[in-house]
Amino acid sequence: MTEGAAQALRVIMGSSRFEASGEKSTVARAAQDLSEGAGASGTGDGDVCRVYTPAGTAEAELRITWRRSGSVPPSDPAPKFTVLPMGERALTATDGASLRFACRSGKLTGAGPAHVDIGVERGGMPTTPEGDPDELRDAYATVAHSFALTMARELGCEDDAGLEPRPALDPVPR
């Protein structure tokens, strides 16, 4: 995880300390599941990990997920999302983000590039996000970018799947 993503988790979770979700909840394991579990259709999904605040503090959970899809995303996102210029498609909101990238790698099946989505969202019952909306959107996008870049590297995607070392947080004009 990048330093920027660690700071972003503080913004989202309201804490600088976290609990592990399990020994098998790693990007390496998710990349292995993605590459081994993709069927003939080239689709699949699963958890990367979950991030929890420490026991004895205000309870919060953040879910990081992956999804492999054979299709291109729809052109118009829901109004709550801000579109960012990262990967094939990056969307962020005050309560989550997703980043899709195209990966060409010998670890993945299929003739063309694999389309991989990394999602970041609060777990549990939906609540109204607390904090500065712009700061929350940037924080969710930063965490999604960090996990997407790490996943692209773990999968051995050519040119890190086109993802830059730092997230691009300036919105794409609609």
Protein Blocks (a to p, Z undefined) as FASTA:
>chain_A
ZZklmmmmmmmnopabdcdfbjklcfklmmmmmmmmpcfkopacddfbdcdddehiacdd
ddddddddfbdcdfbdcfkbccddehjbdcddfkbccdddddddfkbgcjbdcddddddd
dehjddddedjfklmmmmmmmmmmmmmmmmmmmnopahhlopafbdcfbdcdZZ
